[in-house]
Amino acid sequence: MLVLAFLILLSAATGCTGVTPRTDTSPANQSLAESTNSSVQKIEVYHFHGNKQCASCIAVGDLAEKTLQENFRNELGSGRIVFAHVNYDLPNNTLLKEKYGVSGSSLWIGVYGGNRFSKEQDLRVWSLINDEDQYSAYLTAVISKRLNGDLS
């Protein structure tokens, strides 16, 4: 029974995919991170999911949306931050799926600044879905850093 509980927790922590996390480390992303005078024009936060979602997958997306609505209302309203739940199984989302390199349920953050684009899959959110306050505090801190051009 303990082994089964561990396997369920492990699958939730890996986004129900068993896929290794991916971060784009291309020269464009490194340049954005190293540039101290580049301003961030836009941040995309996407909850990617398939046609079928487990409870953990739903929680990752719902908590991200709630966090952004509560803490970044002005940025959402101005378009500086964009949030969406994206079903990667739908043909009309193929380009976005390919742009981010999505292979399973996941939360991705894309940052546009200084004529550069940086993307990252945030895996830590999976371990925080059972504590809404910690999830919100963590994601708020990450988004705030990205808005200030800090990609570390």
Buried (B, 14 or more C-beta within 10 A) or exposed (E): EEEEEEEEEEBBBBBBBEBEEBEBEEEBBBBBBEBEEBEBEBBBBBBBBBEEBBEBBBBBBBBBBBBBEEBBEEBBEEEBBBBBBBBBEEEEBEEBBEBBEBBBBBBBBBBBBBEBBBBBBBBBBBBBBEEBEEBBBBBBEBBEEBBEBEBE
